[in-house]
Amino acid sequence: MKFSIADRATYPKLYRYIRYSMPQVATVGTIINNLQTYGSLSATQSRHALAWGNNPLIIITPLSTGQCGVPAANGCFRAASPDQIEIALDRALEFENGDAAATELTSSGRSVYVVGTTILHELCHWGRQLNGKPYTGIGEEGVDFEVATYGRNVG
C-alpha cells in the first residue's frame, strides 16, 4: 500500500498503521482466503497489495455527502482511478484522534479498526477491477467480505 507524503504528515498514526500493521494482515489466512473469494485476488496479489510501497494508494477524502454514490461511505473505490482506494476523512480523523468510533466489534466481540476493515472492503472492489472479474454474488462484495471475515458488516 501507499500513502502520500502529505497524508503521512497529516495523519501520522494512520500512516504507521498502514505502513506497519496492514502488511501483517497478509499472514491471516481467513483474510487472504476471503480476499480471494470476494475480491478475486490471488494470495500473491493480496500479499503484494498489503505490502508497503505497492498499489493501491490510500487517499483520505470527504465521503459524507454522496461523493461515492451513496449518502455516506467509509471508503470508496472508483474504476476511473484504478490505482487508489479512498478512505473517509471522518474515519481517518477518528482513528488519528483515538475516538471510540474508530473501532467496531466483530460478531465474536473482538475490536477491529474501521479504517482497516474499510481498506480490506475496498480491496475487494480494487481486486475485481484489477482482474476484470465482476462480482456474481448475491450482495455487495465488500460487505460480503466483512460478513465472512468478521461475522457482520463492521464498517
C-alpha positions as CSV (number, residue, x, y, z in Angstrom):
1,M,0.0,0.0,0.0
2,K,1.0,3.6,-0.5
3,F,0.1,6.8,1.4
4,S,1.1,10.2,0.2
5,I,3.9,12.2,1.9
6,A,1.4,14.9,2.7
7,D,-1.1,12.5,4.3
8,R,1.8,10.8,6.2
9,A,2.4,14.2,7.9
10,T,-1.3,15.0,8.4
11,Y,-2.2,11.5,9.7
12,P,0.9,10.1,11.3
13,K,-0.9,7.4,13.4
14,L,-2.8,6.2,10.3
15,Y,0.4,6.2,8.3
16,R,2.1,3.9,10.9
17,Y,-1.0,1.7,10.8
18,I,-1.0,1.4,7.0
19,R,2.8,1.0,6.8
20,Y,3.4,-1.4,9.7
21,S,0.1,-3.1,10.7
22,M,-1.7,-3.6,7.5
23,P,1.1,-5.8,6.0
24,Q,0.7,-8.1,9.0
25,V,-2.8,-8.9,7.8
26,A,-1.2,-10.9,5.0
27,T,-0.4,-13.6,7.5
28,V,-4.1,-14.1,8.4
29,G,-5.4,-17.0,6.4
30,T,-9.1,-16.1,6.7
31,I,-8.5,-12.6,5.3
32,I,-6.3,-13.8,2.4
33,N,-8.9,-16.5,1.6
34,N,-11.8,-14.0,1.7
35,L,-9.9,-11.5,-0.4
36,Q,-9.6,-14.3,-3.0
37,T,-13.3,-15.3,-2.7
38,Y,-14.8,-11.8,-2.7
39,G,-12.0,-9.7,-4.2
40,S,-10.8,-12.1,-6.9
41,L,-7.2,-11.5,-5.6
42,S,-4.8,-14.4,-5.5
43,A,-2.9,-14.9,-2.3
44,T,0.2,-13.4,-4.0
45,Q,-1.8,-10.4,-5.2
46,S,-3.3,-9.9,-1.8
47,R,0.1,-10.0,-0.1
48,H,1.5,-7.7,-2.7
49,A,-1.3,-5.2,-2.2
50,L,-1.0,-5.3,1.6
51,A,2.8,-4.8,1.5
52,W,4.1,-1.2,1.9
53,G,5.1,0.6,-1.3
54,N,2.7,-1.1,-3.7
55,N,-0.6,-0.1,-5.2
56,P,-3.2,0.8,-4.2
57,L,-2.6,4.3,-3.0
58,I,-4.8,5.2,0.0
59,I,-6.4,8.6,-0.3
60,I,-8.1,10.5,2.5
61,T,-11.1,12.5,1.3
62,P,-14.6,13.6,2.4
63,L,-17.2,10.9,1.7
64,S,-20.1,12.0,3.9
65,T,-22.3,13.8,1.4
66,G,-22.8,11.5,-1.6
67,Q,-19.3,11.6,-3.1
68,C,-19.3,7.8,-3.7
69,G,-22.8,7.4,-5.0
70,V,-24.4,6.7,-1.5
71,P,-25.3,9.3,1.2
72,A,-22.2,8.5,3.2
73,A,-19.4,5.9,3.0
74,N,-16.4,4.8,5.0
75,G,-14.5,4.1,1.8
76,C,-14.7,4.2,-1.9
77,F,-13.2,2.6,-5.0
78,R,-13.7,4.3,-8.3
79,A,-13.0,2.4,-11.5
80,A,-11.8,5.7,-13.1
81,S,-9.0,5.8,-10.5
82,P,-8.0,2.1,-10.5
83,D,-4.8,2.5,-8.5
84,Q,-6.3,4.1,-5.4
85,I,-8.7,3.5,-2.6
86,E,-10.4,6.3,-0.8
87,I,-11.0,6.4,3.0
88,A,-13.5,8.8,4.5
89,L,-11.9,11.9,6.1
90,D,-14.1,11.5,9.3
91,R,-12.9,7.9,9.7
92,A,-9.3,8.9,9.3
93,L,-9.7,11.7,11.9
94,E,-11.5,9.3,14.4
95,F,-8.5,6.9,14.0
96,E,-6.0,9.7,14.4
97,N,-7.7,11.1,17.5
98,G,-8.2,7.8,19.2
99,D,-12.0,8.2,19.2
100,A,-14.1,5.3,20.4
101,A,-15.9,5.4,17.0
102,A,-12.6,4.3,15.3
103,T,-13.3,0.7,16.3
104,E,-16.2,-1.7,15.9
105,L,-16.9,-5.2,17.4
106,T,-16.9,-8.3,15.3
107,S,-19.7,-10.8,15.9
108,S,-17.4,-12.6,18.3
109,G,-16.8,-9.4,20.3
110,R,-13.3,-8.7,19.0
111,S,-12.4,-5.0,18.5
112,V,-11.3,-4.0,15.0
113,Y,-10.3,-0.7,13.4
114,V,-12.9,0.6,11.0
115,V,-10.2,2.0,8.7
116,G,-8.6,-1.4,8.5
117,T,-11.9,-3.2,7.7
118,T,-12.7,-0.4,5.2
119,I,-9.3,-0.8,3.4
120,L,-9.9,-4.6,3.1
121,H,-13.5,-4.0,2.0
122,E,-12.3,-1.6,-0.8
123,L,-9.5,-4.1,-1.7
124,C,-12.3,-6.4,-2.8
125,H,-13.6,-3.8,-5.4
126,W,-10.0,-2.9,-6.4
127,G,-9.1,-6.6,-6.9
128,R,-12.2,-7.3,-9.1
129,Q,-11.4,-4.3,-11.2
130,L,-7.7,-5.3,-11.4
131,N,-8.6,-8.8,-12.6
132,G,-11.6,-7.8,-14.7
133,K,-14.0,-10.0,-12.8
134,P,-17.4,-8.6,-11.9
135,Y,-19.0,-9.8,-8.7
136,T,-21.6,-12.5,-9.2
137,G,-22.6,-12.9,-5.6
138,I,-26.0,-12.0,-4.1
139,G,-24.8,-9.0,-2.1
140,E,-22.0,-6.5,-2.4
141,E,-18.5,-8.0,-2.5
142,G,-17.0,-5.7,0.2
143,V,-19.9,-6.3,2.6
144,D,-19.9,-10.0,1.9
145,F,-16.1,-10.0,2.7
146,E,-16.8,-8.3,6.0
147,V,-19.6,-10.7,6.9
148,A,-17.4,-13.7,6.0
149,T,-14.4,-12.3,7.9
150,Y,-15.9,-10.6,10.9
151,G,-19.3,-12.2,11.2
152,R,-21.1,-8.9,10.3
153,N,-20.7,-5.7,8.3
154,V,-18.4,-3.8,10.7
155,G,-17.9,-0.7,8.6
